[in-house]
Amino acid sequence: MSEPNAHSSEATLLGELAREVLIDLYAALSGRSPTAVRVYGEADALLLLMRFDPAELSGLREMPFEPLIDTTFIALPSMIASAVENRTGRTLYPGNLSVCAERGLAVFAFSALGEERDDRARDDLFASLAPASRALAPS
């Protein structure tokens, strides 16, 4: 019975960390904090909902700003996933990104792996590529 609670609290912590990273990245892009960032999670799914002021990212007025915002936001999911993995060892897989620039709304979807990264796996990264005779040779 304690396992689901442990999983949900861990997912909550991952979501909160992803939220903090998104706030920091948005502040780096616009010079201001987003209007709001909410975290929603269920099982291995994680959603970050961000409200922002489109005028903060509009850039030059003679250029349409919606493509600029879409292009800017497209890199954020990978950056969020990398920061979370570096801090926790947990892998978030970026999913869909939905941006409605005119409403100042962005939704970032992620899937979280169930287990922490095993640092030993990095050492054995190419072990499966070793010739079969080497694997059978006595040590």
N, C-alpha and C positions, 0 to 999 in steps of 0.2 A: 504494500500500500504506500510505503514511503517513496518508492521508485518514481511514480508519476509526479509526485510533488518535487522531488529532486530534479527531474527532467524539466518541469515547468519553471522552477526557480532558475535553473541554468539557462533556459531559453529566455527568460526575462532579463537576466544579466547580459546575455548576448545582444538582445534587442536594445537595452539601454546603452550599451557600449556603441553599437551601430548608430544609435540616435546621436550620441555625443560626437562621433566622428563626422556624421552628416552635418551637424550644426557647425563644427569647426571648418569643414570644407566649404560650406556655403559662405561662411564669414570671410574665408580667404578669397573667394570669388567676388563677393559683392561689397565687402567691407562692413557688412551688417549681419546681425543674426536673422534667421528666418522668422516669420511671424509665429509659426507653431510647427512642432514636429511631434507626431504621435507614433507609437509602436503598437502593432497588432501581431499576435502570434498564435498559431495553433499547430500542434504536432511539430513537424519540421519546417513549416512555412513561417516566414517572417515578412511583414509589410511595414515599410516606413512611409508615412503620409506627411508631406511637407507643404505648408502654406508659405508663400513668399509674396513680396511686393514686386510685380513685374517691372515697375519703373526702376528698381534698383539694378536690373540687369539689361535694361533696354539699350544701353550704349548710345550710339548716334541716332538721333530722331529721324533722319531721312532714310535710314535703313530699317526694314522690317525686323523686329527683334525676336519673333517666334523661332525662326530657324537658328538664331544665335543661342537662344536658351536651350533648345533641343540638343544642339551640338555640344554645348557646355555641359549639360547634365548627363550626356551619354557616357562620360568617363567616370562619373561618380560611383556607380555600383561596384566597379572593379576596385576602385580606391578604398571604398568602405570595407569590402571583403578582405583586401590585403591588410588593412589596419587591424581589423578584428582578428585575423589569423596571427599576425605578428604579436598581438597582445595576449591572446588566449590560447593559441594553438588549435582553435576550432576553425573549420573551413565553412565559409558561407559561399554558396554558389549564387552569383547574381542571376536573376530571372528577368522578367519584363520590367520596363520602365515606361511609365505613362506620364506625359506632361501636358497640362492645359495651361499655356502661357497666359491667355487672356484672363483666366480665373486665378492665376497664381497658385496652381496646385500641381504637385508632383507625387507620384506613388512609385516606390522602389520595392521590388519583390525579390526575396532571397529564399533559398533552401539551405538548411543547416544540416551538416553531417552529424550523426549521432555520437561519434566518439572523437576524443582528442587525437591530434596528430601524434604519431609515434616517431620520435626522433631517430630510433634505430632504422626505420624504413628508409630514411635518407641515406644511411650508410650502405644499405643493400639495394639501392635504387636500380642498379644494373645486374643484380645477381641472377635474375631470370634470363638474362641474355647470355650467360656463361655457357660454353659448350657442355654438352651432356657428359662427356668423358671426364671433364674437370669436376663435375658434381659427383661422379661416382668414384673418383680417385680417393684412396685412403689418405687420411691426414697424418 
